[in-house]
Every structure is written in C-alpha cells, then in structure tokens.
Amino acid sequence: MSKAAANVDAPAGAVPPARVAVIGSGPLAAEVVRNLGLAGIPVAIHRPEDFWVTLRLAELQDCYSAVAAGGDRDARRQLNRLSQVAGVDFVNLSLGAAGITVESFPFGSDADCACLECAPPLSGVDADMLASDPIAASVAGALGAAAALHCTGHGARRLHVPALDEPSTSASLERRSDCPGCAPAWRTPRVIRTRNRWSARESVMPDTTQLAAQTVRLSDALVTRCECAACGPVAGLTGMVDRPAADFAAEAPACPMCGSASLQIETRDEFTLGELMARFAGGPIPAKFALADIGGATVCFDLEAGLPRDAGGPPDLR
C-alpha cells in the first residue's frame, strides 16, 4: 500500500492527524502544502523560526516525513537532526539562483543513509527568486510533495533542476565519517517518553551512584556559566544560567554592574545525570530530548511527553 493510500479514516468531524510536517513559509511552502492536499495528505505547518518549540518529537514520529521548504541553513540543520532522532524521512527543498534542489534523506527506512550535513549545499540554492518565478515555485512544490511521499529505500539523493528548460540531474549523497550530524556512527535511537523531572525516586536510590555517572547529550545547549570579564560573577547575570544558549545567540545582555558586553559565557550540551539532578533539583530542563548510550545502543528520552498539550515545546524556566 502506498503512503498516500494509507491515509487514516478519521471519524466524521474529527481532524485527521498530520502525515507530513512542513516547516516553511511563503510560496514554496504553500505549494508543497497544496500538492499534498491534492493527494489527500493531512499536513502540519510550522514556521522555520519557531518549529523547534511548536513541533514535538512525538508528533513528528507519527508523520511519514518532514519537509523543509524555507528557513535558513540553521533551521534546516535542526530539522535534519530532529528527523534523524524521530526516524522519519526528511526532504530538504530549495529554490534559488541555482534552480530547484530536492534532497531526500530516508531516515525512516535507511539508518545508514547520509544526512543534510554530509553534503555541502549547492551554490545559490538559498537565493530568493520565488516572487519573480511563481511557475518554478509551483514545480518545486510538486517535486517536494512527491519526495515527501516516496522518500524510502535507496539512500540519500539529490535532484537538481537548474532551469525548467534544462535537463535535471540526480545523484546519490554519500555518508561522511567526519560529518557532525552522523558521527559517531549514527543509528536511529529507541525513543522513550518520560517525565521531565530530574530527581531519583526512592526505588532506585541504591543505584543512584551508577545512574549519576551516566552521560546524556541534550538537544539544546545550555548556558552553564555567565560572568563579566571585568567584574567577575554578577548576581544580575545568574538568570542566564541553565537556560538554552539559543535564547542569547542574537544579543547577550550587558553586565548590570559596568555595562560591558564582554561576557564570558560557557555553554554545554553534554552532562551527567548527577549534574542535571543537581542543577534542576527535580524540576524540568529546557530541552526537547536527551540522548544516552546505554548497553551499546542509543536511547532518546523524549522530555516533552509529560508536558501539557498546550505547552507547545520545551519547558521555559524563566
């Protein structure tokens, strides 16, 4: 049965669950959604700037695939990583001066395939030409929708259409051993949905020492230290600690003592369980998930599972 034919039969009046997550905005994303709608595929649309908060890991796991149809390279890398963890096919769709590019990564059926970061982007694919060429956007949207429904099996591939009146090329994308997205040897993890509360229960207290030494890698780097280069530790800067580093990526606050912007900020995404229990004392951490190597296999702890449905994403400690 094809993925299109496998669409759920929802009760009358019910909204069927999304089968493709589209991360994008503007004409390109709209064309992808329109073509998926013609095939009867329910779609969830998320904006590139905040999908990390609005798209839960569990929701993505219920999808056939995720399509990046807009957003900068960093947003696409994040979606690539989230799709890897979820074990869901990922399609990276671009339209720019170099033409149409459709990159397909079948994470759902091929754990050994290359990822987005294995191959450098083609020059010019991110240049905006959508407004001046709606026909190209329409063609790109159709190709992206087709890839979202048939991205299975035969490794990662790149389809490049330089112009509508020129021949296209299709090439396989090879996995790189030094790729930051795949190394060390990547395998789709088992996902465990868990409560985001970092304290040891009484039933496991005898094993606390062993548990405390277990290392985990968080989905979001956290600020672990923030000091003024001139004043040293400042009480007014402690609010930055244990919050996502991404909150301060654009513009870090100035020192409340001397007004200097020369802050010494330390960030990390790898911790032991003992450190997390000490830092968050039974409360939630602001991350989507945590990865741990247990018994020779990678396990993913979904930290959003215990949040209220309307919370939208990683908990905010502010």
C-alpha positions as CSV (number, residue, x, y, z in Angstrom):
1,M,0.0,0.0,0.0
2,S,1.4,3.4,-0.9
3,K,1.8,6.1,1.8
4,A,-0.9,8.2,0.1
5,A,-3.3,5.2,0.1
6,A,-2.6,4.6,3.8
7,N,-4.3,7.8,4.9
8,V,-6.3,7.3,8.1
9,D,-10.1,7.1,8.1
10,A,-10.9,9.7,10.7
11,P,-14.4,9.8,12.4
12,A,-16.8,12.3,10.9
13,G,-16.0,15.8,12.1
14,A,-12.6,14.7,13.5
15,V,-9.4,16.3,12.3
16,P,-7.0,13.6,11.0
17,P,-3.5,13.6,12.4
18,A,-0.8,15.2,10.3
19,R,1.1,12.8,8.0
20,V,3.7,15.3,6.7
21,A,5.2,18.1,8.7
22,V,6.1,21.1,6.5
23,I,8.5,23.7,8.0
24,G,8.4,26.8,5.9
25,S,6.6,30.0,4.9
26,G,5.9,31.8,1.7
27,P,5.1,30.5,-1.8
28,L,7.4,27.4,-1.7
29,A,5.9,26.0,1.4
30,A,2.4,26.9,0.2
31,E,3.0,24.9,-3.0
32,V,4.1,21.9,-1.1
33,V,1.0,22.0,1.1
34,R,-1.2,22.5,-1.9
35,N,0.2,19.4,-3.7
36,L,-0.1,17.3,-0.6
37,G,-3.6,18.4,-0.2
38,L,-4.4,17.3,-3.7
39,A,-3.2,13.8,-2.7
40,G,-5.4,13.9,0.4
41,I,-2.5,14.0,2.9
42,P,-3.1,15.9,6.2
43,V,-0.3,18.4,6.8
44,A,1.0,20.3,9.9
45,I,2.7,23.6,9.0
46,H,5.3,25.2,11.3
47,R,7.3,28.4,10.9
48,P,11.0,28.0,10.5
49,E,11.8,30.4,13.2
50,D,9.9,28.6,16.0
51,F,9.2,25.0,14.8
52,W,11.7,23.7,17.4
53,V,9.2,24.8,20.0
54,T,5.9,24.1,18.2
55,L,6.8,20.7,16.7
56,R,7.0,17.9,19.3
57,L,9.1,14.8,18.7
58,A,6.2,12.5,19.3
59,E,4.1,14.4,16.7
60,L,6.9,14.1,14.2
61,Q,7.2,10.3,14.9
62,D,3.6,10.0,13.7
63,C,4.4,11.6,10.3
64,Y,5.6,10.0,7.1
65,S,8.1,12.7,6.6
66,A,9.2,16.3,7.3
67,V,9.8,18.9,4.6
68,A,12.0,21.9,4.9
69,A,10.6,24.5,2.4
70,G,12.0,27.7,3.8
71,G,14.2,29.0,6.6
72,D,17.9,29.4,6.9
73,R,20.5,26.8,7.0
74,D,20.5,26.5,10.8
75,A,16.8,25.8,10.8
76,R,17.3,23.1,8.2
77,R,20.1,21.5,10.2
78,Q,17.8,21.4,13.3
79,L,15.0,19.7,11.3
80,N,17.6,17.3,9.9
81,R,18.6,16.4,13.4
82,L,15.1,16.1,14.7
83,S,14.1,13.8,11.8
84,Q,17.1,11.6,12.5
85,V,16.1,11.2,16.1
86,A,12.5,10.6,15.2
87,G,13.4,8.0,12.5
88,V,11.3,10.0,10.0
89,D,12.1,10.7,6.3
90,F,13.4,14.2,5.7
91,V,13.2,16.3,2.5
92,N,15.1,19.5,2.0
93,L,13.6,21.7,-0.7
94,S,15.3,24.8,-2.1
95,L,14.6,27.2,-4.9
96,G,17.1,29.9,-5.8
97,A,19.5,31.2,-8.4
98,A,20.9,27.6,-8.9
99,G,17.4,26.3,-9.7
100,I,15.4,23.7,-7.8
101,T,17.1,21.3,-5.4
102,V,15.3,18.4,-3.7
103,E,17.3,16.4,-1.2
104,S,15.8,13.2,0.2
105,F,17.0,11.5,3.4
106,P,15.1,8.3,4.2
107,F,15.9,8.1,7.9
108,G,12.7,6.1,8.4
109,S,14.0,3.1,6.3
110,D,17.7,3.5,6.0
111,A,19.6,4.2,9.2
112,D,22.9,4.3,7.3
113,C,22.0,7.0,4.8
114,A,23.7,10.3,4.6
115,C,22.3,13.4,6.3
116,L,21.9,17.0,5.3
117,E,25.3,17.9,6.8
118,C,27.2,15.1,4.9
119,A,27.0,17.1,1.6
120,P,27.7,20.9,1.2
121,P,24.8,22.9,-0.3
122,L,24.9,23.8,-4.0
123,S,25.9,27.4,-4.6
124,G,23.0,29.8,-5.0
125,V,20.2,27.5,-3.8
126,D,19.2,29.8,-0.9
127,A,18.9,33.0,-3.0
128,D,15.3,34.2,-3.1
129,M,13.7,34.1,-6.5
130,L,10.2,33.0,-5.6
131,A,8.3,36.2,-6.2
132,S,9.7,36.6,-9.7
133,D,9.1,33.0,-10.8
134,P,5.8,31.5,-9.4
135,I,5.9,28.7,-12.1
136,A,9.2,27.5,-10.7
137,A,7.8,27.6,-7.2
138,S,4.8,25.5,-8.3
139,V,7.1,22.9,-9.9
140,A,9.4,22.8,-6.9
141,G,6.4,22.4,-4.6
142,A,5.1,19.4,-6.6
143,L,8.6,17.8,-6.6
144,G,8.9,18.4,-2.8
145,A,5.5,16.9,-2.1
146,A,6.3,13.8,-4.3
147,A,9.6,13.3,-2.5
148,A,7.8,13.6,0.9
149,L,5.6,10.6,0.0
150,H,8.2,8.4,-1.8
151,C,11.4,9.1,0.2
152,T,12.2,5.5,1.0
153,G,14.7,2.8,0.4
154,H,17.7,3.7,-1.6
155,G,19.9,6.1,0.3
156,A,20.0,9.8,0.3
157,R,19.7,11.5,-3.0
158,R,19.8,15.0,-4.6
159,L,17.7,16.0,-7.5
160,H,18.8,19.3,-9.2
161,V,16.8,21.1,-11.8
162,P,19.0,24.1,-13.0
163,A,16.2,25.6,-15.1
164,L,12.8,24.4,-16.3
165,D,14.1,24.2,-19.9
166,E,17.3,22.3,-18.9
167,P,17.9,18.6,-18.0
168,S,17.8,17.6,-14.4
169,T,20.5,15.6,-12.6
170,S,20.0,13.0,-9.8
171,A,22.9,11.9,-7.6
172,S,23.4,9.8,-4.5
173,L,24.7,11.6,-1.4
174,E,27.3,9.6,0.5
175,R,27.6,9.5,4.2
176,R,30.8,11.1,5.6
177,S,32.6,9.6,8.6
178,D,33.5,13.1,9.9
179,C,30.0,14.5,9.4
180,P,28.9,16.4,12.6
181,G,25.4,15.1,12.1
182,C,26.3,11.4,11.7
183,A,29.4,10.9,13.7
184,P,30.0,8.9,15.8
185,A,28.3,6.0,13.9
186,W,24.6,7.1,14.0
187,R,21.7,4.7,14.5
188,T,18.1,5.7,15.0
189,P,17.5,5.6,18.7
190,R,14.8,3.9,20.7
191,V,12.6,6.8,21.9
192,I,11.3,6.6,25.5
193,R,8.7,9.2,26.5
194,T,9.4,10.2,30.1
195,R,8.6,12.8,32.7
196,N,10.9,15.8,32.6
197,R,11.7,15.8,36.3
198,W,15.4,15.3,37.3
199,S,15.4,13.6,40.7
200,A,16.0,10.0,41.7
201,R,13.0,8.0,43.0
202,E,13.3,6.1,46.3
203,S,13.0,2.8,44.4
204,V,16.3,3.5,42.6
205,M,18.3,5.1,45.4
206,P,20.6,2.1,45.8
207,D,21.7,2.6,42.1
208,T,22.0,6.4,42.4
209,T,25.8,6.5,42.2
210,Q,25.8,4.5,38.9
211,L,22.9,6.5,37.5
212,A,24.6,9.8,38.4
213,A,27.6,8.9,36.2
214,Q,25.5,8.2,33.1
215,T,26.3,10.8,30.4
216,V,23.5,12.3,28.3
217,R,23.5,14.7,25.3
218,L,20.8,17.3,25.4
219,S,19.0,18.5,22.2
220,D,19.7,22.1,23.3
221,A,23.0,23.5,24.6
222,L,22.5,25.2,28.0
223,V,24.4,28.2,29.5
224,T,26.4,26.7,32.4
225,R,28.3,29.8,33.4
226,C,28.0,33.6,32.7
227,E,30.4,36.1,34.2
228,C,31.5,39.6,33.3
229,A,35.1,39.8,32.0
230,A,35.7,42.9,34.1
231,C,33.5,42.3,37.2
232,G,33.6,38.5,37.5
233,P,30.4,36.8,38.9
234,V,27.5,39.2,39.0
235,A,24.2,38.4,40.6
236,G,22.3,40.1,37.8
237,L,23.6,37.5,35.3
238,T,22.6,34.4,37.2
239,G,19.3,34.3,35.4
240,M,21.1,33.3,32.2
241,V,22.5,30.1,33.7
242,D,20.7,26.8,33.0
243,R,18.7,28.3,30.1
244,P,19.0,27.5,26.4
245,A,22.1,29.1,24.8
246,A,19.9,29.8,21.7
247,D,18.0,32.4,23.9
248,F,21.0,34.6,23.8
249,A,22.5,33.8,20.4
250,A,21.4,37.0,18.8
251,E,22.3,39.5,21.5
252,A,23.7,38.8,25.0
253,P,22.7,41.2,27.8
254,A,25.2,43.7,29.1
255,C,26.7,43.5,32.6
256,P,24.4,45.2,35.0
257,M,27.4,46.4,37.0
258,C,29.6,48.0,34.4
259,G,27.5,47.9,31.2
260,S,30.1,45.9,29.4
261,A,29.0,43.4,26.7
262,S,32.2,41.4,27.2
263,L,30.6,38.5,29.0
264,Q,32.3,35.1,29.4
265,I,29.6,32.6,28.6
266,E,30.1,28.8,28.8
267,T,27.6,26.5,27.1
268,R,27.3,22.7,27.1
269,D,25.0,20.1,25.7
270,E,26.6,17.1,27.5
271,F,26.0,16.4,31.2
272,T,25.9,13.5,33.6
273,L,22.6,12.6,35.2
274,G,24.1,13.7,38.5
275,E,24.8,17.2,37.2
276,L,21.3,17.5,35.9
277,M,19.8,16.4,39.1
278,A,21.9,18.9,41.0
279,R,21.2,21.7,38.6
280,F,17.4,21.2,38.2
281,A,16.6,19.7,41.6
282,G,13.5,17.8,40.5
283,G,12.3,20.4,38.0
284,P,12.2,20.3,34.2
285,I,15.1,21.2,31.9
286,P,14.5,23.4,28.8
287,A,15.3,20.8,26.1
288,K,13.3,18.7,23.7
289,F,15.1,15.4,24.3
290,A,18.2,13.7,25.7
291,L,20.4,11.1,24.1
292,A,22.2,8.4,26.0
293,D,24.4,5.5,25.1
294,I,23.1,2.5,27.1
295,G,24.3,-1.0,26.6
296,G,25.9,-0.2,23.3
297,A,22.7,1.4,21.8
298,T,21.5,5.0,21.6
299,V,18.3,5.8,23.6
300,C,16.4,9.0,23.3
301,F,14.4,10.3,26.2
302,D,11.5,12.5,25.0
303,L,11.3,15.3,27.5
304,E,8.2,16.9,26.1
305,A,6.0,13.9,26.7
306,G,4.9,14.9,30.2
307,L,4.1,18.5,29.3
308,P,0.6,19.8,28.9
309,R,-0.5,19.7,25.3
310,D,-0.8,23.4,25.1
311,A,2.7,24.0,26.4
312,G,4.0,23.8,22.9
313,G,7.6,22.8,23.4
314,P,10.5,22.6,25.8
315,P,9.7,24.0,29.2
316,D,10.8,27.6,29.9
317,L,12.4,28.1,33.3
318,R,12.1,31.9,33.2
